[in-house]
Amino acid sequence: MATKKDLVEAYAFSRRRLVTAFVSGAPGGREVEPTRPGRTIVGGLALAVLLVAGAAIAGIFAPRDPDDWNKPGLIVSKETGANYVILTESEHPVLRPVLNTTSARLMLDSYSAPKVVSQDTIDQQKIGGDLGILGAPNTLPTPSLLIDSGWTACIDDRTGIRVDVTQDDVVRPLTGSGFVVQSKGTYYVIAVGTADVGQTASAYRYELPQEPKNAQQSDQDNLLAELGLPPRASAAHVSDDWLALFPAGGDLDFTSFELTGFGDPVSYGNSGNVPPGARIGDLVTYPLPDGTTQSLLLTDSGPSVIAPFPLGVYRHTRTPDGFVTASSDGSRSGPGPVEFAQDAPPTVTREEPQYAAARWPAGTLEPVNGQECAVLTAESGSAPTVQLATDPTEEASAADLPPGPNPPRVDPGRGAYVLSGDWDSADEGSPFVIDAKGTSYQLVGADAASRLGYGSYPVAVVPDSWVELFVPGVNLSIDDALCPPAATKDQPCS
């Protein structure tokens, strides 16, 4: 039986073994060193820094209202897209709902980019009554997208006019050609006439006067033939609106020659090579070295060269004393003017033609077998002109227009800003802006154009008759923009 001493020694041995096991580690292996607490602390601190930085960055990029949103300008709700305008700066401004961006731009003296504000912020402000112009476009073309020249207007006697505002080449230009058209029983020749020195030639409409009801003969088809054009039976039927796209030239009749003292003996009758008994209104024709002929019209101040086109008109027009008759022997067979044929011209000093104001072409014309088109040319600082064209593309053609009104076609996103004025004006007219829907809006007031972004634009004059082809829209003015939509001319807003 173990004694008390044995038990004490056994307990001491067991304790030494336990201590040795904890201190010595695993037998034959390497004891794992205890983890240092500093690493855990450093990792925790780094994670905390990252969390704080992430929260700061998230705060920076989180959507919030601009600091200066309450200054005068256009406000757009982030959630609904509704437009509001602030007219007076305040810590808590009044927000006025506005019908469209165009009205907002007219209201604001200095327009800047719209500010996007949360609807919660908007709801915390005082909301005023609606403002703006009913019917005004929400957007207008910017100056870089304007097309002020090159508009085309083609006519079809079955459908009407197709107006096309584009930068593309949609018609074939014509030179030296002419149209014969009729409107309400009156016939016209349309051709490019003569221009003053330094000016661009324009096409004109020249009326072919009606023959008197008691006239025994008509020479109008012979007149057209001498001008190089087809007879009246082939004339295209056009509207008055299309005719107005050309300025009026002199009528193709006797009055356009402006012969003072017609039928009186010429004061220079005794001068060299003037036919004996010559009268004001007579013609003298003589050969040129190249085999052609030249004609002179005898006026009260002297003979003047008469070009082929006006010569054809004069030969076939009815004068107060009848038609012109030819004379090869210097004799006069009747009371009317005579065309004398001579081998040499008169040596009298020549005068400028008195029919220059008629703006007739100089030479004869070529007929056109195709759709009749007008092309507008408008440049800042110059009077507008119009040219002839044919063979339009499908988009510009009037051949297949649907029945009913057909608004002008404008390239998407494009438009025009022009002065609607007279044919002879280079810088005066009423300002109009045309949008991509083919609607024209008159700008009323001195500052309207600048507030809409057109203040420094080199505006060109376009004839009234061209602007009237577009669908008329509402007037755009600062006063109207600042009114409630229900305000009328009879009940203006305060």
C-alpha positions in Angstrom: 0.0 0.0 0.0 1.4 3.4 -1.1 2.6 5.6 1.6 1.9 9.3 1.9 5.4 10.0 0.6 4.8 7.9 -2.5 1.7 9.9 -3.3 3.5 13.2 -2.9 6.3 12.1 -5.3 3.7 10.8 -7.9 1.9 14.2 -7.8 5.1 16.0 -8.3 6.1 13.8 -11.2 2.8 14.4 -13.0 3.1 18.2 -12.5 6.6 18.2 -14.1 5.3 16.2 -17.1 2.5 18.6 -17.6 4.8 21.7 -17.4 7.3 20.0 -19.7 4.5 19.3 -22.3 3.4 23.0 -22.4 6.9 24.4 -22.5 8.6 21.9 -24.9 6.0 21.9 -27.7 5.1 19.0 -30.0 7.6 16.1 -30.1 9.8 16.2 -33.2 8.1 19.3 -34.5 8.2 23.1 -34.3 6.1 25.0 -31.9 3.8 27.7 -33.5 4.7 31.1 -32.2 1.8 32.9 -30.6 0.2 35.7 -32.8 1.3 39.2 -32.1 -1.6 41.5 -31.2 -0.1 44.5 -33.1 -1.1 43.1 -36.5 -4.7 42.8 -35.6 -4.7 46.4 -34.4 -3.1 47.7 -37.6 -5.5 45.8 -39.8 -8.5 47.1 -37.9 -7.3 50.7 -38.2 -6.8 50.3 -42.0 -10.3 48.9 -42.4 -11.7 51.8 -40.4 -9.8 54.3 -42.6 -11.2 52.7 -45.8 -14.7 52.8 -44.5 -14.4 56.4 -43.6 -12.9 57.3 -47.0 -15.6 55.3 -48.8 -18.3 57.2 -46.9 -16.7 60.5 -47.8 -16.5 59.6 -51.5 -20.0 58.4 -51.5 -21.1 61.7 -50.0 -19.3 63.6 -52.7 -20.9 61.7 -55.6 -24.3 61.4 -54.1 -26.9 63.5 -56.1 -27.6 66.8 -54.5 -29.0 70.2 -55.5 -26.6 72.8 -57.0 -25.5 75.5 -54.4 -26.8 78.3 -56.6 -30.1 76.7 -57.7 -32.1 79.5 -56.1 -30.7 82.2 -58.4 -32.7 83.4 -61.4 -32.9 80.8 -64.2 -34.6 77.7 -65.4 -35.2 74.9 -63.0 -35.9 71.3 -64.0 -37.3 68.7 -61.6 -35.0 65.7 -61.4 -37.9 63.3 -60.9 -40.7 64.7 -63.2 -38.8 66.8 -65.8 -41.2 69.7 -65.1 -39.9 73.2 -65.9 -39.9 76.1 -63.5 -38.4 79.6 -63.7 -37.0 81.8 -61.0 -37.3 85.5 -61.9 -36.0 87.1 -58.6 -33.1 85.9 -56.5 -34.1 85.0 -52.9 -33.2 82.5 -50.2 -36.6 81.0 -50.7 -37.6 82.0 -54.2 -40.9 81.7 -55.9 -40.9 79.0 -58.6 -43.2 79.7 -61.5 -44.1 76.7 -63.7 -43.3 77.6 -67.4 -44.9 76.1 -70.4 -41.8 75.7 -72.6 -38.1 76.4 -72.8 -38.7 79.1 -75.4 -40.8 81.1 -73.0 -38.3 80.7 -70.3 -35.5 82.0 -72.5 -37.6 85.0 -73.4 -38.2 85.7 -69.7 -34.6 85.6 -68.6 -32.2 88.5 -69.3 -29.2 86.2 -69.3 -30.0 82.6 -70.0 -27.8 79.8 -68.7 -28.0 76.1 -68.6 -31.0 74.7 -66.7 -30.3 73.5 -63.1 -31.6 70.1 -62.1 -33.2 70.2 -58.7 -34.9 67.4 -56.7 -38.6 67.5 -56.5 -38.4 67.4 -52.7 -36.5 70.7 -52.7 -39.0 72.2 -55.2 -41.9 71.1 -53.0 -40.4 73.0 -50.1 -40.6 76.3 -52.0 -43.5 78.6 -52.9 -45.0 77.7 -56.3 -46.4 80.6 -58.2 -48.8 80.6 -61.2 -48.0 79.3 -64.6 -46.2 81.5 -67.1 -45.4 81.2 -70.8 -46.7 81.5 -74.4 -49.3 78.9 -75.4 -48.3 77.4 -78.7 -44.6 78.4 -78.5 -42.2 75.7 -79.5 -40.4 73.9 -76.7 -37.1 74.2 -78.5 -35.8 76.3 -81.5 -32.9 75.5 -83.8 -29.5 76.8 -82.7 -27.6 79.2 -85.0 -25.4 76.4 -86.2 -28.4 74.5 -87.5 -30.1 77.3 -89.4 -30.8 77.1 -93.2 -31.6 80.5 -94.6 -30.9 80.0 -98.3 -31.4 77.3 -100.9 -35.1 76.8 -100.1 -36.9 75.2 -103.0 -40.6 75.5 -104.1 -41.8 73.2 -106.8 -45.2 73.3 -108.4 -47.6 70.7 -109.8 -50.9 71.8 -111.4 -52.7 68.8 -109.8 -51.5 69.0 -106.2 -49.9 72.3 -105.2 -46.6 73.6 -103.9 -43.9 71.6 -102.2 -41.5 73.8 -100.2 -38.3 72.1 -99.0 -35.8 73.6 -96.6 -32.6 71.5 -96.8 -28.9 71.6 -97.3 -29.0 68.8 -99.9 -29.1 69.3 -103.6 -32.7 68.4 -104.4 -33.2 70.1 -107.8 -31.2 70.7 -111.0 -30.4 74.4 -111.5 -31.2 76.0 -114.9 -29.4 78.7 -116.8 -30.7 80.4 -119.9 -34.1 78.7 -119.6 -37.7 80.0 -119.1 -41.1 78.8 -118.0 -44.4 79.6 -119.6 -47.2 79.4 -116.9 -50.7 80.6 -116.4 -52.8 81.6 -113.4 -56.5 82.4 -113.6 -56.3 82.9 -117.4 -53.3 85.2 -117.4 -50.0 84.0 -118.9 -46.5 84.6 -117.7 -43.0 84.1 -118.8 -40.6 83.3 -115.9 -36.9 83.7 -116.5 -33.7 85.2 -115.1 -33.4 88.8 -116.0 -30.6 91.3 -116.2 -29.0 92.8 -113.1 -27.1 95.9 -112.2 -23.3 95.8 -112.2 -22.1 94.0 -109.2 -25.5 92.5 -108.4 -26.7 88.9 -108.7 -29.2 88.3 -111.4 -32.6 87.1 -110.3 -35.6 85.4 -112.0 -38.7 87.5 -112.6 -42.2 86.9 -113.7 -43.2 88.8 -116.8 -46.9 89.1 -117.6 -48.1 88.5 -121.1 -50.9 91.0 -121.4 -54.4 90.1 -122.5 -55.4 90.9 -126.0 -58.2 93.4 -126.4 -61.6 91.7 -126.8 -62.1 93.4 -130.2 -58.6 92.4 -131.4 -58.7 90.8 -134.9 -55.4 89.0 -134.4 -53.1 87.8 -131.6 -49.4 87.6 -131.9 -48.7 86.2 -128.5 -47.7 82.6 -129.6 -45.4 84.1 -132.2 -43.9 86.2 -129.5 -43.2 83.2 -127.4 -41.8 81.3 -130.3 -39.3 84.2 -131.1 -38.3 84.1 -127.4 -37.6 80.4 -127.8 -40.5 79.2 -125.7 -43.5 76.9 -126.3 -47.0 78.2 -127.1 -49.6 79.1 -124.5 -51.4 75.8 -124.8 -48.5 74.1 -123.0 -48.4 76.5 -120.1 -48.4 74.9 -116.6 -51.2 76.0 -114.3 -49.8 77.6 -111.2 -51.2 79.3 -108.1 -50.8 83.0 -107.2 -48.8 81.9 -104.2 -46.2 80.3 -106.4 -46.1 83.3 -108.8 -45.4 85.6 -105.8 -42.2 83.7 -105.2 -40.7 85.7 -108.1 -40.5 89.5 -108.2 -42.5 91.2 -110.9 -40.6 92.3 -114.0 -41.9 94.5 -116.8 -45.0 93.3 -118.7 -44.2 92.0 -122.2 -46.0 94.9 -123.9 -45.4 98.3 -125.4 -45.6 100.3 -122.1 -42.4 98.7 -120.7 -40.3 100.3 -123.5 -41.1 103.8 -122.1 -40.9 105.5 -125.4 -41.4 109.2 -125.0 -42.9 110.9 -128.1 -43.7 107.7 -129.8 -44.5 108.3 -133.5 -42.9 111.7 -133.7 -40.1 112.3 -136.2 -36.6 111.8 -134.6 -34.7 115.0 -133.9 -31.5 113.4 -135.4 -33.1 112.4 -138.7 -30.6 114.3 -140.7 -27.6 112.5 -139.1 -25.5 109.9 -140.8 -27.3 106.7 -142.0 -30.6 107.4 -140.2 -33.4 106.3 -142.4 -35.3 109.2 -144.1 -38.6 109.9 -142.3 -37.6 107.8 -139.2 -39.8 108.1 -136.2 -39.5 107.4 -132.5 -40.3 103.7 -132.1 -38.8 102.6 -135.4 -36.2 99.8 -135.6 -33.0 99.7 -137.6 -31.4 96.3 -138.2 -28.1 95.7 -139.9 -25.6 92.8 -140.3 -22.6 92.2 -138.1 -19.2 90.7 -139.3 -20.0 87.4 -137.6 -23.1 86.8 -139.7 -25.6 87.8 -137.1 -27.6 91.0 -137.0 -27.9 93.9 -134.6 -31.0 96.1 -134.1 -31.4 99.6 -132.8 -34.6 101.1 -131.3 -34.9 104.8 -132.1 -35.8 106.8 -129.0 -36.3 110.5 -128.5 -32.7 111.0 -127.5 -31.0 108.7 -129.9 -30.8 105.1 -131.0 -30.3 102.4 -128.4 -29.2 98.8 -128.8 -32.1 96.4 -128.3 -31.2 92.8 -127.2 -32.8 89.7 -128.8 -35.3 89.2 -126.0 -36.8 92.7 -125.9 -36.5 92.8 -129.7 -38.8 89.7 -129.9 -41.2 91.4 -127.5 -41.2 94.6 -129.6 -41.7 92.9 -132.9 -44.8 91.1 -131.6 -46.4 93.6 -129.3 -49.3 95.9 -130.1 -48.2 99.6 -130.2 -50.7 102.5 -130.2 -50.3 102.6 -134.0 -50.3 98.8 -134.6 -47.7 96.1 -134.9 -44.2 96.6 -136.3 -43.9 96.1 -140.1 -40.7 95.3 -142.0 -39.3 97.5 -144.6 -36.3 96.6 -146.9 -36.5 99.7 -149.1 -36.9 102.4 -146.5 -40.6 102.9 -147.2 -43.4 103.1 -144.6 -46.5 101.1 -145.4 -48.8 102.1 -142.6 -49.1 104.2 -139.4 -47.2 101.7 -137.2 -43.5 101.5 -136.5 -41.2 100.2 -139.1 -38.2 97.9 -138.9 -35.7 99.2 -141.5 -33.1 96.8 -142.9 -29.8 98.5 -143.7 -26.3 97.5 -144.7 -24.7 99.8 -142.1 -25.8 101.2 -138.7 -26.6 104.9 -138.0 -23.6 106.9 -136.9 -25.5 108.8 -134.2 -24.4 108.6 -130.6 -26.2 105.7 -128.9 -28.2 105.9 -125.7 -28.9 103.4 -122.9 -32.0 101.3 -123.4 -35.1 102.9 -121.8 -36.6 99.5 -121.0 -33.9 98.6 -118.4 -36.4 98.9 -115.5 -38.3 95.9 -117.0 -35.4 93.6 -116.0 -35.9 91.5 -119.1 -33.4 88.8 -120.1 -31.0 89.8 -122.8 -31.0 86.6 -124.9 -33.6 84.2 -126.0 -34.5 81.2 -123.8 -34.6 77.5 -123.8 -37.8 75.6 -123.0 -38.0 73.3 -120.0 -39.6 69.8 -120.0 -40.0 69.1 -116.3 -41.4 70.3 -113.1 -41.1 74.0 -112.5 -39.1 74.9 -109.3 -38.0 78.1 -107.7 -34.8 78.3 -105.6 -34.3 81.1 -103.1 -30.9 82.7 -102.5 -30.6 84.8 -99.4 -27.4 86.2 -97.9 -26.8 88.7 -95.1 -26.2 92.2 -96.5 -27.7 91.4 -99.9 -31.1 91.6 -101.4 -32.7 88.2 -102.0 -32.9 86.6 -105.4 -34.5 83.5 -106.9 -33.4 81.1 -109.6 -35.0 78.5 -111.8 -34.6 74.8 -111.4 -36.3 71.5 -112.4 -36.1 67.7 -111.9 -36.6 67.7 -108.1 -35.9 64.7 -106.0 -38.8 62.7 -104.6 -38.7 64.7 -101.3 -38.7 68.0 -103.1 -41.2 67.1 -105.8 -44.8 68.3 -105.8 -46.0 65.5 -108.0 -47.2 63.1 -105.4 -48.4 65.4 -102.6 -51.5 64.2 -100.7 -54.7 66.2 -101.1 -55.1 69.1 -98.6 -52.7 71.5 -97.0 -49.0 70.4 -97.2 -46.8 72.2 -94.8 -43.2 72.9 -95.9 -40.7 70.1 -95.2 -37.7 71.1 -93.1 -34.7 68.9 -92.3 -35.0 67.3 -88.8 -33.6 69.6 -86.1 -33.1 72.4 -88.6 -34.9 75.7 -89.2 -34.2 79.3 -90.2 -34.0 82.8 -88.7 -34.7 85.5 -91.3 -36.0 89.0 -91.8 -39.2 88.9 -93.8 -39.0 91.9 -96.2 -39.1 93.2 -99.7 -37.3 92.0 -102.8 -35.0 95.1 -102.9 -34.2 95.2 -99.2 -30.8 94.0 -97.9 -31.1 94.5 -94.2 -34.7 95.5 -93.3 -37.6 93.3 -92.3 -39.6 91.7 -89.6 -37.7 88.9 -87.7 -39.1 85.4 -88.0 -37.8 82.0 -86.8 -38.9 78.8 -88.5 -38.7 75.5 -86.7 -38.3 71.9 -88.0 -42.1 71.5 -88.2 -42.4 74.2 -90.8 -44.0 76.7 -88.5 -43.0 80.4 -88.6 -42.9 82.6 -85.4 -42.6 86.3 -85.5 -40.2 87.8 -82.9 -41.7 90.9 -81.4 -39.5 93.4 -79.5 -35.9 94.5 -79.8 -34.5 91.9 -77.4 -36.4 88.8 -78.4 -33.8 87.6 -80.9 -30.9 88.0 -78.6 -32.6 86.2 -75.7 -33.3 83.3 -78.1 -29.6 83.1 -79.1 -29.8 84.9 -82.5 -28.4 88.3 -81.4 -25.1 88.0 -83.3 -26.4 85.8 -86.1 -25.8 87.3 -89.7 -29.5 87.4 -90.6 -30.6 87.5 -94.2 -33.7 89.1 -95.8 -36.2 86.6 -97.3 -39.2 87.9 -99.3 -42.5 88.0 -97.5 -44.1 85.7 -100.1 -41.6 83.0 -99.2 -42.2 83.3 -95.4 -45.9 83.2 -95.9 -45.6 79.7 -97.3 -44.9 78.4 -93.8 -47.6 77.6 -91.2 -48.1 80.8 -89.1 -47.4 80.3 -85.4 -47.8 82.6 -82.4 -45.8 85.7 -81.8 -42.8 85.3 -79.5 -42.2 88.3 -77.2 -40.8 89.0 -73.8 -44.1 90.5 -72.6 -46.1 87.5 -73.7 -43.7 85.1 -72.1 -44.1 86.9 -68.7 -47.9 86.5 -68.9 -50.1 83.7 -67.7 -51.1 81.4 -70.6 -54.7 82.6 -70.4 -53.8 86.3 -71.0 -55.1 87.8 -74.2 -54.5 91.1 -76.1 -57.8 92.4 -74.7 -56.8 91.3 -71.1 -53.1 91.7 -70.8 -51.3 90.5 -67.7 -50.0 92.9 -65.1 
